[in-house]
């Protein structure tokens, strides 16, 4: 960080001496600039020793003094019961302009200057080169301002020579030291209401993705881009699946089965749809990369604080073998044999995943042999199939909760600790490792039971003997299990979104007596800072993708077995995307703005699922069911097997064709980006200005 003395002083500070009753906070929330909020603990005078009160007060005042030394606008007031001090931290325009130049914040040039993103400079601003932000602020978007404020807050204050230490502020340390309670970005009421009216509440309106990006950052905007794309693509199998299910219901009284001549056609459609889904998303994702210019994000990403502070990380000790320069922070990748470095730590993660997958397999075998199979008989598989689906859903929920945790209840899972000890350098590397290693056990916990019923139980021994489906007909069991597991998945998703946050808030209310005050009829008028302090932290974006990607797996791989699950998921997601937006804007604290260039390994997982779906869909109509017999009545079992293999290879060729006909890098998006960059270079050259590039 550049010397703080170069910054111009902020215009004003508000303190407790100003006798603010929170009215200024209400006004600032709607009309003021974006701000961060720090919440400090004020110990109870009757219950806290004088020494502890003095310690907390001293540290609190030192932090506030440092914030002022950083030339930030500081507004502070104490809540009604005197237990907390809320400090609103914003930055005047002079500070923002200075920091934007030092931090190389990129703003979009005006359309007549090319419309490309360009590093901010005072000289370009004087020429009126930058476009206005979409969220109503003159120059810097809400997300840009919050990022700059946080960078300043965590920087070293300028030593003015009045006995001031120059250690930077660390709110994580202050929270653990019980001086501070929280530090988070504040919602801006004007923009929050705009997003509620234009995005969260209207179900049928398109998402204002650019506005979402400027308010929350690229990472959340990319998630809602993907979620919207997922819903749009679900209409194809959803509508055709509804039509197929209607024909199945029409013929069921006559045939006694859900199979009909349209089932093989739907299975083929699902295979092609899954392949197109993966490829078209990659094309849209790369379009967003060009539009938002996040192509170089991962190369410019900063090092995680956890990586810097880890004991295993070498600090300015390792010499790069290529550049022959000392690396600031380094951790050896190591090897698996002998186990060293990060590879040794990953071995522990893989061992836990392997043990968990073995437990999932054994659990299914136990359920099938001792509970489900004895309850089934020819023509009577309903109860046994439902119980099998329910018990496997319970196993899936237990595995997810123990390994992933439950963010809505603030419970951290085992996988978090395992990935943390692997000590990844950047947040992207950390999340990528988490996503892929989660996939290694989720694929088994969610889909193994379905694979076994569809293709395994008739052909392999379980605990030393065959436990085949009644009359060798596993398709009805598979259909009921798929329906049961997807319905439970949808219901559990509703519990996560609505019940768990309510439970969490209830217990938080018990901790600060707000529930007791409400029960006693005490009306509490809260400022925006106090209100948002009581809100829950938002669900991490990496967890938001997870539920939908694995739901895509149920649809792509087993939707042909029971097509009604697709319209069910479609309806759920149409309402969920807006419900999540409402929660994000009215019940969650504002997340820190973050950048992401892609969805990471989730793209690979989608590719894997789309490829496996070809095998499962073909096998469902050729091995598990009798789809081929509608078209070739004289086929024998061997003929059906060969037909399945031929169809699989044909659909794999179609997948390759889709891969080639829909390029991952759309030519028009690339051309627009290159044209904007060229016009930017020409304009800067004409003005004899060199862009302030990131080193």
N, C-alpha and C positions, 0 to 999 in steps of 0.2 A: 504494500500500500504506500502511495506517495505521501510525503510529509503533510501532516494535517494543518500545519501553519499556512499552507497555500490556500486553504479553503476560506471563503468569506463567512463572517459570523452570521448565525441565524438571527432572524428578526426579533423574536420574543421567546420568553419562557413563561409558563404558568405554573405556579406552585400552590401549596396549601394556603399560603398567606393571602391568596387572591379570593378566598372564600367561595370557591366554585362548588356549587351543589350538584354538579353533573349537567347543568344546562348547556355549558360550552361543549361538553362531550357529545350531547345529542346533536348540536348544531354542526360540530366538526364531522360527525359520522356521515352526514348527508351532503354537506357543502364543502368540507375541508378536503385536503389532499389525502391520498392513501397513507396508511400509517401502520406501524407495528405496535404491539401492546405488551408491556412487561407488567407482571403482577407480583408484588412483593408482600411478604408476610409481615404483619404487625403483631408481635406477641402480646398475649393477654397480660396486663399489668398485675393482675391478682394471682395468676397461676404460673407466671414465668419468673425465674430468678432475675434480679436486676442485671447481673453480668450478661446473661443471655440477651436481654432486651437491648443492652448497650452494644453488644456485638452485632446483632442484626441491624440495628439502626445505623451503626457506623458503616457497615458494608453497604447497606442500601444507599446511604448518602454518598458514599464514594462512587458507586455505580452511576447515580444520577449526575454527580459532578463530572464524571468522565463523559457521559452523554452530552453534557453542555460544552465540555471542552472540544468535543467533536463537531460543534457548531450545528447541532440538530435542534429542531423545535421540540421542546419537552413540556407536556401538559400533564400535571399530576393531581390526583385528588384521592381522598380516602372514602371508602364506602360507609354506609350509614352506621353499621355496628362497629366500625373502627378496627376491623380485623385484617383488612387488605388495603394496600395502596396500588392504584392503577396508574400507570405511566404510559401516556400516548406519545409515540415517537414518530415524528414526521420530518421532512426535509424541505427547506425553502428552495425556490427555483435555482438560486445561485449555486447551492450545494449540488443539486441534481445535475446541472450543466457541467460543473467541474468533475463530479464523479463519473458521469457518462463518458467524458473524454478520457479519464484515467482508466476506467474499467472497459473501455472500448465497446460500449453498448451500441448495438446496431439498430438503426431506425430505418424505416422505409422512405426512400426518396419519392418525391412527387412523380406522378405518372408521366409528365412531360420531361422529366429527367431520367426516365427509364423504369422507375418503380422498383428497383432492386434495393436490398438491404445494404446499408452502408454505415460504417463506424461513425459515431457522432463526433463532430468538431464544432467549436464556436464559429469558425470561419464559414463552414457550410450552413450553419444555422442563420448567420447574418445574411446569407444570400437567399434565405427562404427555400432551401433545397428539400427540406423534410416535409413529409405529409403529416397531417394531423392524425392522432390516434383515433380509433373507432369508438373508444369507451368514453369520449367526452372531454378528455384532458388535452391541453394545448399541444404538447409535444411528446412527452413520455407516457406510455401506457401505464395502467395501474400495476401490472405485473413487473414492468421495468422499474418503476419507482420503489416497489417493495424490495426487489432484489438489491437495488443500490443502497437503500436504507440499511438492510441487514449487513451488507458488506462494510458499510461505514461503522455500524454498531460494533462489529467484531474486530475492527481495526484498532491499532494502538493510538491512544489519544496523544495530542501534542503536549509535551512537557513544558508548562508555562513557568517552571521554576518555583512554584509555591508548594513544595513538598508533595508533589503529585507523582505517584508511581505510574509507570507507563505500560503496565501489563494490560493486554486487551481484555475486554469484557467477555466472559464465558458464561452464558446463562445456564448451560447444562451443569456446570460446576456450582453455580449459585443455587440451582434447584436442589442438587444433591446435598448442598451445605445448609438447606432449609432457610435460605435468605430470600430467594425468589420462589414463586409457586408455578409460574407459567410464562412463556414467551411465545407469541404467535402473531401472524398478520391479521389485521382487522378487515372485515368486510366493509366495503364502501356502499352505504345505503342506496345512493342514487343508482349506482351500477347494478347493485343486487336486485333492486326492484325492476330495473330494465330487463335483466336476464330472466327474472321470474315471469314477466309479462310476455317476453318475446321467445322464451325458450322452454322454461320448466312447465308452465301451466297449459299452453296450447298443445294438444296432442297431435294435431294434424299439420302444424306449421313445420317447415324445414328448420333444422338446427342452425343458429347463427354462429358457425364454427369460428369465423374470424374474431367475433366479439368474445367468444369463450376463450380463444387463444390469448387475446390481449388482457383478459381479466385473470385467468388461471395459469396461463403458460401453455407451451406446446405439448407437454406430456398429457395433461388432462384433455386438451382439445383433440389429440390424436386418439385417445381412448374413445371419446364420444364419436369421433369419425368412424372408428372401427365398429362400435356398437350400432350406429345408424346403418352402416353397410351390412352388418350381420342381419339386422331386421329386414332390410330391403331384399336381401338375397333369400331370406326365409319365405317370402311370398311365393316363390316358384314351387318348392316342394310342399309348402303349406296348402296352397289352393289345389294342386294336383293330388296331394294326399287326402284332402277332404273329399274330393270327388271319388277317389279310389275307395275310401272307407264307406262312403255312401253305397257304392256298388256291392261292397262286401256285406253290408247289413241287408241289402236287398236280396242277395242270393243265399245268405246264411240259413234261412229256414228250409231252403231246398237242399243245400249241400252239406250243412252241418259243419262247415269250415269257412275260415276267412280267405282262403286261397281262391283266386279266380284268374282268368286269362290276363287281366291287367296287372297283376302283381309282378311278373317278370319285367314288364315294360317300366313300371315304377322303380324297380331295383336298378335298371339300367339308367334311368333318368337321375336317380340319386347319386350314382357313381360319377356320371358326367357333371352333375351339379357340384359335387364336392371338389372335383378337380378344377372346375371353373372358379369356384369360390376362392381357392387358394391362390390361383394365378391372378385373378382380377383384383384381389386385395393387394397383392404385391405391386401391381400397376398403380393402384390408387395411393398406396403408401409412398411410393417413389414420387408420385405427383405432388403429394404434400411436402416431401423433402425439398423439392425445387421451389414450391410456392412459399414455404416458410424458411427456406435456405438453411436447413439443418444438416447439410451434407457432411460438414466437417466437425459436427458437434463432438463425436466420440474421441476425435483426435485432440480436441481442445479442452476436454472435460478435466476438471480439477481433481486432485487426489482427495480421497475420503479422509476425514479427520481420524476415524477409527484406525485406518491404515497407518497414518503418521504416528499415532500414539501407541500402536501395538509394540510389545517388547521384542517380538521376532523381527520387526522391520529394522533394517540397517539404516542409520541416519548418517548420510555423507561419508560412508565407508566403502561402498561398492564402486568399482571402476568399470564403466561400460566397455565391453570387449570391442565394440565397433568404433565408437567415437573417442575412446580413451579419456572420457571425462568422468568426474565423480558424480554419481547419481544421488539426488537429495534423499530419496526414500526407495528402498529396494527390499524385496522378499523373493528368495529363490523359488522357482517353480519346482525344483527337485525332481525325483524319480520314484517310481513305484517299487523298483528292485535295485538296490536296497531302498526302503522307504525313507525319503528325505524331503525337506522343504514342504511346499504346499501339497505335493502329491501324497505325502504321508498323512496329512490331515484329511485329504479327500478320501483316502482309504477307509477311514473311520466312518465317513458319511455313507460310502457305498456299502460297508458292512451293515450299518443300521438299516439301510434300504432293503438289502437282500434279506435280512432277518424278518423285516416287516412283510415283504412279499411272500416269504415262506409261510408266515403266520396267516396271511390272507388266504393262501391256497388251502392250508390245512382247515381253516375255518369253513371254507366253502364245502370241502369234502365232508366235514362233520355235519353241516346243515343238510347236505344232500342225502347222505346215507342214513342218518339217524332221525331226521325230522321230516324232510320233504318227501323223499322217495316212498317211505311206508304209507304216506297219506294219499298216494296217487294210484289210480287204477284206470284201465281203458275206458275212455269216455268221461272220466271224473278226475280232472287235474286242476280244477280251478283253485281250491283251497290250498293245496300243496304249492302251487305256483305262486300264489299271492304271498304266502308265508316265506317262501324262498326269496322273493323279491324284497319283501320287507326286511328280513334279517340281513340280507346283503346290503341293503341301504343303510341299516343301522351300523354295520361294519364300516361302510364308506364314511359315514358321518363321524364315527369315532376316530378313524384313521386321520381324516382331515383335521379334526379338532386337536388331536394330540401332536400331529406333525406340523400343521400350518398355524395352529392357534385360532383364536376367534377375535379378529380385530375389533368388532363391535362390543366385545366384553373386555377388551384390553388384555386378552390372554395371549401370551407368546408361545409358539409351538417349538418343538424340539428342532425342527429344520432350521429355524432362525439361529439357534445357538451353533448348530453344526456348520452352517455357512459362515457365520461370524468368525469361527475359529480358523476357517480357511484363509482369512486375511486377504481379501481382494483389494486391488489398488483403487479402482473407481466405483462409483455407484452403479454404473452400467454393468461392469464386470460382476459385481456382487449380485445384482438382480438376475443377470443371465445365468449365473451358477444356480441361484435359487430356483429359477423357473425350470431348468432342465432336470435338476435332481428331484424336484417335486414331481415332474412327469414320470420319472422312473418308478415311483411307487403308486401314483394316482392311476396310471394306466391299468395296473393290476387290480387295485382296490375297486375301481369303478367298472371295469369291463371283463375281468377274468371269469366271473360267474356266468355272464352271458355267452362268452366264447365257449366255455365248457358245456353248457346246455345245448348250444347250437351245433357244436362240432365235435365235442369230446366224450360225453357220458355214454354214448352208444358204442364207442370204439376203444375206450381204455378202461382198465381195471382201476377201481378205487378201493384202497385198503384191501387189496388181494382178491377182489371179485367184481364182476360187472354189475352195475346198478343202472340199467338202461331205462330210457323213457318207456312208458306203457305203449305196447304195439310199435316200438321203435319210432314213434312219432313225437319228436321233440318240438315241432313248430308251435303247437298251441301253448306249450309251457313257456317257450321263448317269448311269444307274443304277450302273455300275461305278465311275465317278469319285466319285460321292457316297459310296458305301460306302468306297472307298479313303481319301478325304480325312478322313472322320469317324473311321475306325479309326486312321489316323496321328495325328489330333488327340487321341484318347484315349490312345494309347501315349505321345505326347510329354508329355501331362499327367502320366502316371505317372512319366516320367523327371524332370520338373520337381519333383515331390513327393518322390521317393525318391533319385534318382541325384545330382542337382545339390547338394542339401544335404550328401550324403555326401562329394562332391568338395570342397565348400567347407570342411567340417569337417576333412577330411584335410590340406588345405594350411594351415589355421589351426593344426592340431596340429604340423605341421612347423615353423611359425614359433616356437612356444613349447616345442619338444622333447618334447611329451607323447607323441607317437607313438614316439619313440625310447625313452622311459622304459617305455612299455607293452611294446615289443618286447624290452626287456632284462629284463622280468619285475618291474619296480619297481611295487609296489602303491601307488596314490596315493589316500588318503582325503580327499575333497573336502568342504568345507562347502557349504551351499546357495548361498552367494554365489559361491564359486569354480565350482561346477557350472553355475550359470546364466550366469556370465560366459562360459563356453565354448559356450553355446548360441547359435544363430543369431538374428538379428533376424527378427521375424515378417514374412510377406509383407504388403505394404500392402493395405488393404481394397479400394482402388480397383482393384487388380490381380486380386483374388479374383473380383469381379463379372465382370470382362472375359471370362474364359474361358467362363463359363456363358452370358452374354448372347449371345455369338457362336455358341456351340453351339446355343442356341435358334434362331438364324438358320438354321443348316443344317436343323434339324428342321422349323421352320415353313414355310420356303420350298421345301425340296426333299425333305421326308420322304415325300411322296406318290410320288416317283420310286422310292424304295427304302425301304419301311416298316420294315425290320429295324433301321435305324440308331436308331430311337426306343427300342425295348427295350434295345439295347446301351448307349445313353446313360443310360437309367433305371438299369440295374444298376450301371454305373460310379458314378453319383452317389449311389446308396444307400450304397455303401461309402466313397465319397470324403468325404462330409460328416462321418462319424465319424472317418475317418483324419485329416482336417484338424484335427478337435477334439483328437485324441490328440497330434498334432504341436504344436499350439498350447500344450498343457499340459505336454508332456514334452520337447520338443526346441527350442522357441522361447522366447526371453526374453519376459517379459510385456510386452505393448504398453501404451503410455500410455493411460489411459482417455480416450475421446473421444466427443463427441456428434454425432449426425447426425439430421436430421429426415426425410430421404427418401433415395432412391437417386440423386437428381440427374438429369443428362441421360440416364442409362441408361433411365429411364422413357420419354423421347422416342425413344430408339433402339429400344426394344421396340415402341413404337407404330408407328414407321416400318416395322420388320420385319413386324409383323402386317398392315399395309396392303399391303406389297409381296407378302406371302405369298398374298393373294387373287389377285393378278395371276399369280404364278408357278404356283400350283396349277391355276388355270383353264387357263392356257396349256399346262401339261404334259399335261393330258388332251385339250385341243382343238387344239393346234398341234404340240407335240413328239410326242405319242402318238396313240393311236386310240381313246380312251376313249368318245367319243360314238358311235362306230360300233356298239358293243354294244347301244345303245338305239335308234339311228336308222341302220340299215345303208345307207339310200339317200342319206345326206348326201354332198355334195361338199365340196371344200376351202373354198370360199367360205361354204357353210352352216356348216361347223365353226367358221370364224372368227367369224361372226355369233353362233353359239351361245356361243362363248367370251366375247364382249363382253357378251351378255345375262346370262350366269352371273356374270361379274365384277360387273356393276352390281347384280344381286340380292344377292350376298354383301356388297357395300359397304352396301346397305340393312340387311342383317342386322347388320353391324358397328355401324351407327348405332343400331339397335334395342337392341343389347347395351349400348351406351354410355348409353342413356336408362333402361333397365330396371334396371341396376346402378349406382346413384349413386356418385360418387367419394367423397362424404362420407356415410358411413352414419349414418342418423338416430339409431339406438340409441347409437352411440359418442358422437355429438355431444350427445345428451340426457344421457348419463351424465356427460360432462365438465362440461356446464353445471350439472347438479345438484350435482356435487361442488364446483364453484367457488362456487355460491350458498350451500351449507351452510358452506363455509369462511368466506365473508364474514360470514354471520350469526353464526358462532361467534366470530370475531375482534371483531365489533361488540359482542357480548354481554360480552366480556372487556375491551372498550375498548382493543384492541391494533391498531396499524396495521402491515400487513405491510411488511417491509423490501424494497421493490421495487428492481429494477435500474434505474439511471438511464439 
